[in-house]
Amino acid sequence: MIDYHIHTARCGHASGKMFDYVARACELSLREIGFADHLPLLFKQDPTLTMRIDQLGEYIQAVEDLKKEFPEIAIKAGIEADYLPGYEEETARLLKSYDFDFVIGSVHFIDGWGFDDSRYIDGYKDWDIYKLYTRYFGLVADAAKTGLFDVIGHLDLIKKYNFRPEADITPLVRDTVGAVKDAGACVEINTAGLRKPAGEMYPSADILRLCFESDVPITLGSDAHKPEEVGKDFDLAISAAKDAGYDRVAVFNKRVPQYISLDIF
């Protein structure tokens, strides 16, 4: 089993030492993990959301040190980068400054509003929910089109607090999945949604089937912010992947994907 979405305390909203995350992965007999802490935001500084730019080097070094300490498990140095319209060039420069194994691209902000942050949940009152979903999935498609990202994170994160439109969102999602396919990126099955008000993984079973039908690869991530969340609910993630038609998942080395069979898990 693999887990390609693990955070660290540097982001300001995760807890535990990196050692403890790896130790938990070893307890679960995971074959490979990827740290993917938050890349510093480029439009504001907020120590409760991301590490500082001057911490990036030490973050990468910490991963290298853990590789030596835990030779029994493959540990990859990834990053989760926000897609921020207007900051594409700056994001590209920052990503090129470090030798990441993979980059997850995520949308956490809509016009500066942190829609997945409980501190700003009142912002949903200002939106028609279908229009909000339209805006969100448009941004995810735009993120994919930049070509900056290897993985698109928690594809339908907008459902986190269970605000859902009555109308069918399939046309919105189909266009976004098409953009991910055209970009050559993959999506993650992210189990964190099971621990949120939405009560289901990202993406939903219907969207995951659409990804499979569109020949979009997948990887697996817990979005762990505590050591005990590493590999959480991956039995459900693997079942969801197989139910959608998948028989393999992507792993990365220096941003080059390889694929391993789901049958070995």
C-alpha positions as CSV (number, residue, x, y, z in Angstrom):
1,M,0.0,0.0,0.0
2,I,1.1,3.6,-0.6
3,D,0.2,6.9,0.9
4,Y,1.1,10.0,-1.1
5,H,-0.4,12.8,0.9
6,I,1.1,13.2,4.3
7,H,1.6,16.6,6.0
8,T,3.9,17.9,8.7
9,A,3.7,20.2,11.6
10,R,5.4,22.9,9.6
11,C,2.1,23.8,7.9
12,G,0.7,25.0,11.2
13,H,-2.4,22.8,11.3
14,A,-0.9,19.4,11.6
15,S,0.7,17.7,14.6
16,G,3.3,15.1,15.4
17,K,6.9,14.6,14.3
18,M,7.7,13.4,10.8
19,F,9.4,10.4,12.4
20,D,6.0,9.4,13.9
21,Y,4.3,9.5,10.5
22,V,6.9,7.2,9.1
23,A,6.8,4.9,12.1
24,R,3.0,4.6,11.7
25,A,3.5,3.8,8.0
26,C,5.9,1.0,8.9
27,E,3.4,-0.3,11.5
28,L,0.9,-0.6,8.6
29,S,3.5,-2.3,6.4
30,L,3.1,0.4,3.7
31,R,5.6,0.0,0.9
32,E,5.9,3.7,0.0
33,I,4.8,7.1,1.4
34,G,5.1,10.6,0.2
35,F,5.3,13.7,2.3
36,A,3.3,16.5,0.6
37,D,3.2,19.4,3.0
38,H,1.8,22.8,1.9
39,L,4.0,25.0,-0.4
40,P,4.1,28.5,1.0
41,L,1.3,30.7,-0.3
42,L,2.3,33.5,-2.6
43,F,-0.4,35.9,-2.0
44,K,-0.3,36.0,1.8
45,Q,1.6,34.7,4.8
46,D,-0.4,32.6,7.2
47,P,1.5,30.3,9.6
48,T,-1.7,28.4,10.3
49,L,-1.8,27.3,6.6
50,T,1.7,26.7,5.2
51,M,5.3,26.6,6.1
52,R,7.5,29.6,5.4
53,I,9.6,29.8,2.3
54,D,12.8,29.6,4.4
55,Q,11.6,26.2,5.8
56,L,11.4,24.5,2.4
57,G,15.1,23.5,2.4
58,E,14.9,22.0,5.9
59,Y,11.7,20.1,4.9
60,I,13.4,18.5,2.0
61,Q,16.4,17.7,4.2
62,A,14.2,16.1,6.8
63,V,12.8,13.7,4.2
64,E,16.3,12.8,3.1
65,D,17.3,12.1,6.8
66,L,14.2,9.9,7.2
67,K,15.2,7.9,4.2
68,K,18.4,6.9,5.9
69,E,16.6,6.2,9.2
70,F,14.0,4.0,7.6
71,P,15.6,2.1,4.8
72,E,12.7,-0.5,4.9
73,I,10.2,1.9,3.3
74,A,10.4,4.2,0.3
75,I,9.9,7.8,1.3
76,K,9.3,10.4,-1.3
77,A,9.6,14.2,-1.1
78,G,6.4,15.8,-2.4
79,I,4.7,19.1,-2.0
80,E,1.1,20.3,-2.1
81,A,0.9,23.5,-4.1
82,D,-2.1,25.8,-4.3
83,Y,-3.3,26.8,-7.7
84,L,-3.5,30.6,-7.5
85,P,-4.6,32.4,-10.7
86,G,-2.1,35.1,-11.6
87,Y,0.7,33.4,-9.7
88,E,1.5,30.7,-12.2
89,E,5.0,31.9,-13.0
90,E,5.9,32.5,-9.4
91,T,4.6,29.0,-8.5
92,A,6.6,27.4,-11.3
93,R,9.8,29.1,-10.2
94,L,9.4,28.0,-6.6
95,L,8.6,24.4,-7.6
96,K,11.7,24.3,-9.8
97,S,13.9,25.4,-6.9
98,Y,13.6,22.0,-5.2
99,D,14.0,18.5,-6.4
100,F,10.5,17.2,-5.6
101,D,9.4,13.7,-6.4
102,F,5.8,14.8,-7.1
103,V,3.7,17.9,-6.9
104,I,0.0,17.8,-5.8
105,G,-2.0,20.8,-7.2
106,S,-5.0,21.8,-5.1
107,V,-7.6,24.5,-5.1
108,H,-8.3,25.8,-1.5
109,F,-9.2,29.4,-2.4
110,I,-11.8,31.0,-4.6
111,D,-11.1,34.7,-5.1
112,G,-9.1,34.7,-1.9
113,W,-11.8,33.0,0.1
114,G,-10.5,29.9,1.9
115,F,-13.7,27.8,1.4
116,D,-12.3,24.7,3.1
117,D,-11.3,26.6,6.2
118,S,-13.9,26.3,9.0
119,R,-13.0,29.8,10.1
120,Y,-14.6,31.1,6.9
121,I,-17.5,28.8,6.5
122,D,-20.0,31.7,6.5
123,G,-18.8,32.5,3.0
124,Y,-21.1,29.8,1.6
125,K,-24.1,32.0,2.4
126,D,-22.9,34.4,-0.3
127,W,-23.1,31.9,-3.1
128,D,-25.7,30.0,-5.2
129,I,-24.2,26.6,-4.6
130,Y,-24.4,25.4,-8.2
131,K,-22.6,28.6,-9.3
132,L,-20.0,28.0,-6.6
133,Y,-19.4,24.4,-7.9
134,T,-19.1,25.8,-11.4
135,R,-16.5,28.3,-10.3
136,Y,-14.6,25.7,-8.3
137,F,-14.4,23.0,-11.0
138,G,-13.4,25.7,-13.5
139,L,-10.5,26.6,-11.2
140,V,-9.5,22.9,-10.9
141,A,-9.5,22.6,-14.7
142,D,-7.4,25.7,-15.0
143,A,-5.0,24.2,-12.5
144,A,-4.6,21.1,-14.6
145,K,-4.1,23.1,-17.7
146,T,-1.1,24.9,-16.3
147,G,0.9,21.7,-16.4
148,L,2.5,22.5,-13.1
149,F,1.1,19.5,-11.2
150,D,1.6,15.8,-11.3
151,V,-1.5,15.0,-9.2
152,I,-4.7,16.9,-8.7
153,G,-5.6,16.9,-5.1
154,H,-9.0,16.1,-3.6
155,L,-10.8,16.7,-6.8
156,D,-14.2,17.6,-5.3
157,L,-13.0,19.3,-2.2
158,I,-15.8,21.9,-2.6
159,K,-18.2,19.3,-1.0
160,K,-16.2,19.3,2.3
161,Y,-18.9,20.9,4.4
162,N,-21.7,19.1,2.6
163,F,-23.0,22.1,0.8
164,R,-24.3,20.4,-2.4
165,P,-26.3,21.7,-5.3
166,E,-29.6,20.2,-6.4
167,A,-28.7,20.2,-10.1
168,D,-26.5,17.5,-11.7
169,I,-22.8,18.5,-11.6
170,T,-21.7,15.8,-14.1
171,P,-21.2,18.3,-17.0
172,L,-18.9,20.5,-14.7
173,V,-16.9,17.5,-13.6
174,R,-16.6,16.0,-17.1
175,D,-14.9,19.1,-18.4
176,T,-12.5,19.2,-15.4
177,V,-11.7,15.5,-15.8
178,G,-11.0,16.1,-19.4
179,A,-8.6,18.9,-18.5
180,V,-6.7,16.5,-16.1
181,K,-6.5,13.9,-18.8
182,D,-5.2,16.4,-21.4
183,A,-2.6,17.6,-18.9
184,G,-1.3,14.0,-18.3
185,A,-1.9,14.4,-14.6
186,C,-3.5,11.9,-12.2
187,V,-6.0,12.3,-9.4
188,E,-5.8,11.0,-5.9
189,I,-8.3,9.0,-4.0
190,N,-8.2,11.0,-0.8
191,T,-9.7,9.5,2.3
192,A,-9.8,12.7,4.3
193,G,-13.4,13.4,3.1
194,L,-14.6,10.5,5.2
195,R,-13.5,12.5,8.3
196,K,-15.3,15.6,7.2
197,P,-19.0,16.7,7.1
198,A,-19.2,15.4,3.5
199,G,-18.7,11.9,4.8
200,E,-17.2,10.5,1.6
201,M,-13.9,10.2,-0.1
202,Y,-12.6,12.7,-2.6
203,P,-13.6,12.2,-5.3
204,S,-17.0,10.6,-5.1
205,A,-17.7,7.1,-6.6
206,D,-19.4,8.7,-9.6
207,I,-16.5,11.1,-10.3
208,L,-14.0,8.3,-9.8
209,R,-15.8,6.2,-12.4
210,L,-15.7,9.2,-14.8
211,C,-12.0,9.4,-14.2
212,F,-11.5,5.8,-15.1
213,E,-13.7,6.1,-18.2
214,S,-11.5,9.1,-19.2
215,D,-8.3,7.0,-18.6
216,V,-7.1,9.3,-15.9
217,P,-4.6,7.5,-13.5
218,I,-5.0,7.6,-9.8
219,T,-2.8,7.6,-6.7
220,L,-3.8,7.2,-3.0
221,G,-3.5,9.7,-0.2
222,S,-4.8,10.0,3.4
223,D,-4.2,13.7,3.7
224,A,-2.8,12.8,7.1
225,H,-2.4,15.7,9.6
226,K,-1.8,13.4,12.5
227,P,0.4,10.2,12.5
228,E,-2.6,8.0,13.3
229,E,-4.3,9.2,10.0
230,V,-1.6,7.7,7.8
231,G,-3.2,5.0,5.6
232,K,-6.5,5.7,7.2
233,D,-9.5,3.9,5.5
234,F,-7.3,2.7,2.7
235,D,-9.2,-0.6,2.5
236,L,-12.2,1.6,1.4
237,A,-10.0,3.5,-1.0
238,I,-8.7,0.4,-2.7
239,S,-12.2,-1.1,-2.9
240,A,-13.5,2.2,-4.5
241,A,-10.6,2.1,-7.0
242,K,-11.4,-1.4,-8.0
243,D,-15.1,-0.8,-8.1
244,A,-14.5,2.1,-10.5
245,G,-12.4,-0.2,-12.7
246,Y,-8.8,0.6,-11.7
247,D,-6.2,-2.1,-11.4
248,R,-3.1,0.0,-10.7
249,V,-2.0,3.2,-9.0
250,A,0.7,5.7,-9.7
251,V,3.9,6.3,-7.7
252,F,6.5,8.9,-8.6
253,N,10.2,9.4,-8.6
254,K,11.6,12.8,-9.6
255,R,8.2,13.7,-11.1
256,V,8.2,10.6,-13.4
257,P,5.2,8.3,-12.8
258,Q,5.4,4.5,-12.6
259,Y,2.5,2.2,-11.9
260,I,2.0,-0.7,-9.5
261,S,-0.8,-3.2,-9.4
262,L,-3.6,-2.8,-6.9
263,D,-3.6,-6.6,-6.5
264,I,-0.4,-6.5,-4.4
265,F,-2.2,-4.5,-1.6
